[in-house]
Amino acid sequence: MNNLRIFIAWIWVAVPLGWGVYQSVNKSMPLFGGAAKPVAVPVK
């Protein structure tokens, strides 16, 4: 029973923490050159 409580507590903390880290990395990708939208360069 105690192991189950510890497991549930870890899940309770890990899921929102993981989601927050995922969102932070996703939003910071353009700063580091990843997942940026391509820029149209005019041809001369």
Phi and psi in radians as a Rosetta constraint file:
Dihedral C 1 N 2 CA 2 C 2 CIRCULARHARMONIC -1.158 0.35
Dihedral N 2 CA 2 C 2 N 3 CIRCULARHARMONIC -0.673 0.35
Dihedral C 2 N 3 CA 3 C 3 CIRCULARHARMONIC -1.119 0.35
Dihedral N 3 CA 3 C 3 N 4 CIRCULARHARMONIC -0.652 0.35
Dihedral C 3 N 4 CA 4 C 4 CIRCULARHARMONIC -1.130 0.35
Dihedral N 4 CA 4 C 4 N 5 CIRCULARHARMONIC -0.721 0.35
Dihedral C 4 N 5 CA 5 C 5 CIRCULARHARMONIC -1.117 0.35
Dihedral N 5 CA 5 C 5 N 6 CIRCULARHARMONIC -0.718 0.35
Dihedral C 5 N 6 CA 6 C 6 CIRCULARHARMONIC -1.134 0.35
Dihedral N 6 CA 6 C 6 N 7 CIRCULARHARMONIC -0.742 0.35
Dihedral C 6 N 7 CA 7 C 7 CIRCULARHARMONIC -1.066 0.35
Dihedral N 7 CA 7 C 7 N 8 CIRCULARHARMONIC -0.801 0.35
Dihedral C 7 N 8 CA 8 C 8 CIRCULARHARMONIC -1.115 0.35
Dihedral N 8 CA 8 C 8 N 9 CIRCULARHARMONIC -0.678 0.35
Dihedral C 8 N 9 CA 9 C 9 CIRCULARHARMONIC -1.115 0.35
Dihedral N 9 CA 9 C 9 N 10 CIRCULARHARMONIC -0.730 0.35
Dihedral C 9 N 10 CA 10 C 10 CIRCULARHARMONIC -1.106 0.35
Dihedral N 10 CA 10 C 10 N 11 CIRCULARHARMONIC -0.749 0.35
Dihedral C 10 N 11 CA 11 C 11 CIRCULARHARMONIC -1.111 0.35
Dihedral N 11 CA 11 C 11 N 12 CIRCULARHARMONIC -0.718 0.35
Dihedral C 11 N 12 CA 12 C 12 CIRCULARHARMONIC -1.021 0.35
Dihedral N 12 CA 12 C 12 N 13 CIRCULARHARMONIC -0.605 0.35
Dihedral C 12 N 13 CA 13 C 13 CIRCULARHARMONIC -1.578 0.35
Dihedral N 13 CA 13 C 13 N 14 CIRCULARHARMONIC -0.700 0.35
Dihedral C 13 N 14 CA 14 C 14 CIRCULARHARMONIC -1.241 0.35
Dihedral N 14 CA 14 C 14 N 15 CIRCULARHARMONIC -0.637 0.35
Dihedral C 14 N 15 CA 15 C 15 CIRCULARHARMONIC -1.153 0.35
Dihedral N 15 CA 15 C 15 N 16 CIRCULARHARMONIC -0.918 0.35
Dihedral C 15 N 16 CA 16 C 16 CIRCULARHARMONIC -1.140 0.35
Dihedral N 16 CA 16 C 16 N 17 CIRCULARHARMONIC -0.612 0.35
Dihedral C 16 N 17 CA 17 C 17 CIRCULARHARMONIC -1.125 0.35
Dihedral N 17 CA 17 C 17 N 18 CIRCULARHARMONIC -0.789 0.35
Dihedral C 17 N 18 CA 18 C 18 CIRCULARHARMONIC -1.074 0.35
Dihedral N 18 CA 18 C 18 N 19 CIRCULARHARMONIC -0.711 0.35
Dihedral C 18 N 19 CA 19 C 19 CIRCULARHARMONIC -1.116 0.35
Dihedral N 19 CA 19 C 19 N 20 CIRCULARHARMONIC -0.725 0.35
Dihedral C 19 N 20 CA 20 C 20 CIRCULARHARMONIC -1.147 0.35
Dihedral N 20 CA 20 C 20 N 21 CIRCULARHARMONIC -0.718 0.35
Dihedral C 20 N 21 CA 21 C 21 CIRCULARHARMONIC -1.126 0.35
Dihedral N 21 CA 21 C 21 N 22 CIRCULARHARMONIC -0.750 0.35
Dihedral C 21 N 22 CA 22 C 22 CIRCULARHARMONIC -1.037 0.35
Dihedral N 22 CA 22 C 22 N 23 CIRCULARHARMONIC -0.794 0.35
Dihedral C 22 N 23 CA 23 C 23 CIRCULARHARMONIC -1.129 0.35
Dihedral N 23 CA 23 C 23 N 24 CIRCULARHARMONIC -0.706 0.35
Dihedral C 23 N 24 CA 24 C 24 CIRCULARHARMONIC -1.122 0.35
Dihedral N 24 CA 24 C 24 N 25 CIRCULARHARMONIC -0.768 0.35
Dihedral C 24 N 25 CA 25 C 25 CIRCULARHARMONIC -1.146 0.35
Dihedral N 25 CA 25 C 25 N 26 CIRCULARHARMONIC -0.726 0.35
Dihedral C 25 N 26 CA 26 C 26 CIRCULARHARMONIC -1.069 0.35
Dihedral N 26 CA 26 C 26 N 27 CIRCULARHARMONIC -0.740 0.35
Dihedral C 26 N 27 CA 27 C 27 CIRCULARHARMONIC -1.336 0.35
Dihedral N 27 CA 27 C 27 N 28 CIRCULARHARMONIC -0.386 0.35
Dihedral C 27 N 28 CA 28 C 28 CIRCULARHARMONIC -1.618 0.35
Dihedral N 28 CA 28 C 28 N 29 CIRCULARHARMONIC -0.112 0.35
Dihedral C 28 N 29 CA 29 C 29 CIRCULARHARMONIC -0.993 0.35
Dihedral N 29 CA 29 C 29 N 30 CIRCULARHARMONIC -0.734 0.35
Dihedral C 29 N 30 CA 30 C 30 CIRCULARHARMONIC -1.084 0.35
Dihedral N 30 CA 30 C 30 N 31 CIRCULARHARMONIC -0.449 0.35
Dihedral C 30 N 31 CA 31 C 31 CIRCULARHARMONIC -1.172 0.35
Dihedral N 31 CA 31 C 31 N 32 CIRCULARHARMONIC -0.509 0.35
Dihedral C 31 N 32 CA 32 C 32 CIRCULARHARMONIC -1.870 0.35
Dihedral N 32 CA 32 C 32 N 33 CIRCULARHARMONIC 0.216 0.35
Dihedral C 32 N 33 CA 33 C 33 CIRCULARHARMONIC 1.503 0.35
Dihedral N 33 CA 33 C 33 N 34 CIRCULARHARMONIC 0.101 0.35
Dihedral C 33 N 34 CA 34 C 34 CIRCULARHARMONIC -1.769 0.35
Dihedral N 34 CA 34 C 34 N 35 CIRCULARHARMONIC 2.523 0.35
Dihedral C 34 N 35 CA 35 C 35 CIRCULARHARMONIC 0.995 0.35
Dihedral N 35 CA 35 C 35 N 36 CIRCULARHARMONIC 0.535 0.35
Dihedral C 35 N 36 CA 36 C 36 CIRCULARHARMONIC -1.482 0.35
Dihedral N 36 CA 36 C 36 N 37 CIRCULARHARMONIC 2.618 0.35
Dihedral C 36 N 37 CA 37 C 37 CIRCULARHARMONIC -1.272 0.35
Dihedral N 37 CA 37 C 37 N 38 CIRCULARHARMONIC 2.410 0.35
Dihedral C 37 N 38 CA 38 C 38 CIRCULARHARMONIC -1.153 0.35
Dihedral N 38 CA 38 C 38 N 39 CIRCULARHARMONIC 2.472 0.35
Dihedral C 38 N 39 CA 39 C 39 CIRCULARHARMONIC -1.732 0.35
Dihedral N 39 CA 39 C 39 N 40 CIRCULARHARMONIC 2.280 0.35
Dihedral C 39 N 40 CA 40 C 40 CIRCULARHARMONIC -1.300 0.35
Dihedral N 40 CA 40 C 40 N 41 CIRCULARHARMONIC 2.148 0.35
Dihedral C 40 N 41 CA 41 C 41 CIRCULARHARMONIC -1.801 0.35
Dihedral N 41 CA 41 C 41 N 42 CIRCULARHARMONIC 2.154 0.35
Dihedral C 41 N 42 CA 42 C 42 CIRCULARHARMONIC -1.179 0.35
Dihedral N 42 CA 42 C 42 N 43 CIRCULARHARMONIC 2.437 0.35
Dihedral C 42 N 43 CA 43 C 43 CIRCULARHARMONIC -1.592 0.35
Dihedral N 43 CA 43 C 43 N 44 CIRCULARHARMONIC 2.299 0.35
